[in-house]
C-alpha cells in the first residue's frame, strides 16, 4: 500500500462533485464538522461508556469519550505525519499532512454505531438471534445477513450509519471521504469471515461500498474466498485504535477514582507506574501547591496519555513498512516498550477486577441487556406481522427514516437494528417502560 493512494478526498456517493471555490476547509476538516454537528453524534451524550450515566458525579459518556479520543487521535496523526515527511520528503503535498485531521474525524465517529447500554446492548442483540426467539428467523434470511445479526458489532454499525442509503439518500447528510471511512474500520472483512469472534467491519448491506473504498485506496487483499474478502487495515486504523485504547484505559481509571472504586493511593500508583522512579519523583514534586488528590490524578493522567501517545507514534513510524505491507500484527498498544506495557497491563487487570465487575457496572449491564432484548423481541415480531393492531402501535413509534416496512425481511431486520442502536439509554428505558405498562404519559 502507498500513502499517495491511501489519502483520498473522494466522497462516497459524490465522487465527481467539485469542491466549492469559496470553501477554505480541507475535505477532512469538513468530515469532522459534519460529524460533530450531527444528531447521531449528539445522541452519544446519553449513551453509557462504562459507568451508569451520572448523578451527582460526572463520568464519561460515549460523547465525552469520543471527543477525548479525537483529541488524542489528532496528536497521534499530526506527530506521525511530521515523522513520515522527515523520512519521505517526496510525500510533501501528497495529503500526508492531513493525517491528523483524518484520524481526528475517524475517532469522532468510531463509537457512533454502538447501541444503548454499552457492550451489554451488543451482547443482547447477538444472543437474541443466536440463542433466543430470533433463532427461528435463520431459515428465512440469507447466510451473510444471519452472520451479521448473530455477530452484531458496533464498529460495523458505525460504518453502516455513515454510509447506508435510506430512501436513496445517505443517512443524516453523511457523505464522508474514503480515507475517513476506511480509518474507522478496525476489522476490514465481513461477518462471514469473523469465525467465533464478534469482530468484523461492515454488514452485508454495505459490503459493496467498503469494497469500492478499499480498492480505490489500494488496501491489500489478504484473503479472497466465496464467503468474502479480507483486506489489510488502512494504516490510519492503527492510530484510531491507539487513541481509543489510550483513552478508555486511562480515563476509566480516573472515573473509578471519582466514584471511589479506587483509593487515592491506588490510583496514583497505577498512573505513576508508567514512569521510572526518577520521573515519578519529579512528577510528585512538579506542582507542590496542588494538594487535592483529584487534581493530582488529573495531572498524572495527562502525563500518562502523553507518554503512551509518544510511544505509539514511535512504534508506528518504526513499523511503517510492515503496516503498509499489511503484515503488522496486533495493535500499537501491543508493541509498547516493556515498562509501559507492564504498567498498561496492570491497569487493565485492575480495571477488569475492580471496575468492569463492580456492582454499578454489572447492574446497568443486566438492566440494559433485558431492555434491549425485550425491545428487540417486540420489534422483530412487529415487522414480521405489521398488520396486527399491537404491531401498528409499535411501528408508529419509530421515525419514517427507518425502513421497517421494507419488502425483504433482511432489510426489515436491519432497520430494527438501526432503530434500536440509534436510541439513547434514556429513550430505550422510557420506551421499555411505556410498552411494558410501567409508566404512562402525563395528560
ABEGO torsion letter per residue (X at the ends): XBAAAABBABBBGAAABBBBAABABBAAAAAAAAAAABAAAAAAAABBAABBBBBABBBBBAAAAAAAAAAAAAAAAAAAAAAAAAABAAABGAGAAAAAAAAAAAAAAAAAABBBGEAAAAAAAAAAAAABAAAAAAAABBAAAAAAAAABBAAAAAAAAAABBBGGBBBGGBBBBAAAAAAABABBBBAAAAEABBBBABBAAAAAAAAAAAAAAGBBBABBBAAEBBBBBBAAAAAAAAAAAAAAAAAAAAAAAAAGABBAAAAAAAAAAABBAAAAAAAAAABAABABAAAAAAAAAAAAAAAAAAAAAAAAAAAAAAAAAGABBEBAAAABBAAAAAAAAAAAAAAAAAAAABAAAAAAAAAAAAAAAAAAAAAAAAAABAABAAAAAAAAABBAABBAABABAAAAAAAAAAAAAABBAAAAAAAAAAAAGABBBBX
